[in-house]
């Protein structure tokens, strides 16, 4: 694999971290994003521990293997590296994994109710959103990582009850945008539920048709590119405001 392709993936990973932070998915120094190394699917680039998502630059990235061993990089490894390694081990189709603690998704995870297609974003998860409830603690070993990967199954995302979310994609753009859309879907449903009364929802067929029209691989990449430009524009103007819209 060419060094130019590897560098492009590293740059995309850095951008992914900053997009997550710019859309209120940062949680101080917690939360992480990873991607398989091009040409070496048993290795991954991952954000290190000890830094916020918005701080990440190319020099900070770690290379790890699927056993969670740090191969290169001087920064410490996240204790939850096993979220990433075990999903990659189980899912050959997955190229990138996000784990964050977005506020509305964490609150929603505690309700014990299904996510509904209240808005466009909820339609992305119309065929089910698994909930990992074995523990709310950190995923600090391969056994827990395998349990989480099993809960995720073939889906694109899972809630981690009283903890956060995990999303998996065929690209960094897809994994990141899925995380942003899941948080917004949870926020929209919480708003609707807080208003009282019952929810008026589209049919499952209508929601699936909308999902297939809106959320295609190319669309994820285009939306990610927009979010990347938005973060860059805020940085250039010194704006520190967060973003609520993916």
WOKAWO-V143243 format. One record per residue. RES is the residue in one letter. SS is DSSP state (H for helix, E for strand, - for the rest). PSI is psi in whole degrees, -180 to 180 (none if undefined). D_FIRST is the distance of its C-alpha to the first C-alpha in whole Angstrom. Layout:
((RES;SS;PSI;D_FIRST) (RES;SS;PSI;D_FIRST))
This chain:
((X;-;135;0) (X;-;149;4) (X;H;-31;7) (X;H;-40;8) (X;H;-41;7) (X;H;-44;7) (X;H;-35;11) (X;H;-40;12) (X;H;-42;12) (X;H;-43;13) (X;H;-41;16) (X;H;-37;16) (X;H;-44;17) (X;H;-46;20) (X;H;-40;21) (X;H;-42;22) (X;H;-44;24) (X;H;-36;26) (X;H;-45;26) (X;H;-47;28) (X;H;-39;30) (X;H;-11;31) (X;-;39;32) (X;-;30;34) (X;-;0;32) (X;-;152;32) (X;E;73;34) (X;-;-119;35) (X;-;5;32) (X;E;160;31) (X;-;145;29) (X;E;158;25) (X;E;141;22) (X;E;163;18) (X;E;145;15) (X;E;146;13) (X;E;129;10) (X;-;130;7) (X;-;-11;6) (X;E;77;9) (X;E;-12;12) (X;E;11;14) (X;E;157;13) (X;E;150;14) (X;E;139;15) (X;E;146;19) (X;-;142;22) (X;-;169;24) (X;-;161;28) (X;-;-4;30) (X;-;148;29) (X;-;158;30) (X;H;-36;27) (X;H;-13;28) (X;H;-12;28) (X;-;135;24) (X;-;173;22) (X;H;-38;19) (X;H;-18;20) (X;H;-17;22) (X;-;145;19) (X;E;145;18) (X;E;130;16) (X;E;162;18) (X;E;178;17) (X;-;-2;19) (X;-;1;22) (X;-;13;23) (X;-;136;22) (X;E;125;21) (X;E;-40;18) (X;E;159;18) (X;-;144;20) (X;-;-11;24) (X;-;156;25) (X;-;151;27) (X;-;143;25) (X;-;138;27) (X;-;-25;29) (X;-;24;28) (X;H;-25;24) (X;H;-19;26) (X;H;-47;26) (X;H;-50;22) (X;H;-40;21) (X;H;-30;24) (X;H;-44;23) (X;H;-39;19) (X;H;-37;21) (X;H;-32;23) (X;-;98;21) (X;-;-22;18) (X;-;-16;19) (X;-;130;19) (X;-;-19;16) (X;E;146;18) (X;E;135;21) (X;E;138;24) (X;E;118;27) (X;E;177;30) (X;-;58;34) (X;-;139;35) (X;H;-51;39) (X;H;-35;40) (X;H;-40;38) (X;H;-45;39) (X;H;-44;42) (X;H;-37;42) (X;H;-23;40) (X;-;-9;44) (X;-;-26;46) (X;-;29;45) (X;-;153;45) (X;-;150;43) (X;-;132;41) (X;-;158;42) (X;-;62;41) (X;-;-42;43) (X;-;-172;41) (X;H;-43;38) (X;H;-38;36) (X;H;-27;38) (X;H;-26;37) (X;-;-25;33) (X;-;25;34) (X;-;-28;37) (X;-;10;36) (X;-;144;36) (X;-;101;35) (X;E;153;35) (X;E;120;37) (X;E;119;36) (X;-;11;39) (X;-;-37;39) (X;-;153;39) (X;-;-2;39) (X;-;177;38) (X;-;152;34) (X;-;87;32) (X;-;8;32) (X;-;168;31) (X;H;-33;29) (X;H;-46;32) (X;H;-37;32) (X;H;-42;29) (X;H;-38;29) (X;H;-42;32) (X;H;-43;31) (X;H;-37;28) (X;H;-41;31) (X;H;-43;33) (X;H;-40;30) (X;-;-131;29) (X;-;8;28) (X;-;171;29) (X;-;-14;27) (X;E;159;29) (X;E;146;32) (X;E;144;35) (X;E;107;35) (X;-;131;39) (X;-;26;40) (X;-;-61;37) (X;E;-148;34) (X;E;160;32) (X;E;136;28) (X;E;151;26) (X;E;138;23) (X;E;166;21) (X;-;1;18) (X;-;165;17) (X;H;-44;18) (X;H;-44;21) (X;H;-45;22) (X;H;-42;23) (X;H;-47;24) (X;H;-34;26) (X;H;-40;27) (X;H;-44;29) (X;H;-42;30) (X;H;-36;32) (X;H;-44;33) (X;H;-42;35) (X;H;-38;37) (X;H;-42;38) (X;H;-42;39) (X;H;-44;41) (X;H;-42;42) (X;H;-39;44) (X;H;-41;45) (X;H;-45;47) (X;H;-42;48) (X;H;-35;50) (X;H;-19;51) (X;-;-14;53) (X;-;164;55) (X;-;178;56) (X;-;161;54) (X;-;133;50) (X;-;118;51) (X;-;154;47) (X;-;162;46) (X;-;160;46) (X;H;-38;43) (X;H;-41;42) (X;H;-43;42) (X;H;-40;40) (X;H;-40;37) (X;H;-41;38) (X;H;-44;37) (X;H;-48;34) (X;H;-28;33) (X;H;-40;34) (X;H;-43;33) (X;-;80;29) (X;-;160;27) (X;H;-45;23) (X;H;-34;23) (X;H;-40;26) (X;H;-44;25) (X;H;-41;22) (X;H;-43;25) (X;H;-40;27) (X;H;-43;24) (X;H;-40;24) (X;H;-48;28) (X;H;-37;28) (X;H;-44;25) (X;H;-38;28) (X;H;-44;31) (X;H;-43;29) (X;H;-40;29) (X;H;-41;32) (X;H;-41;34) (X;H;-39;32) (X;H;-25;33) (X;H;-3;37) (X;-;13;37) (X;-;128;38) (X;-;8;37) (X;-;145;39) (X;-;170;37) (X;-;137;36) (X;-;-9;37) (X;-;127;36) (X;-;none;32))
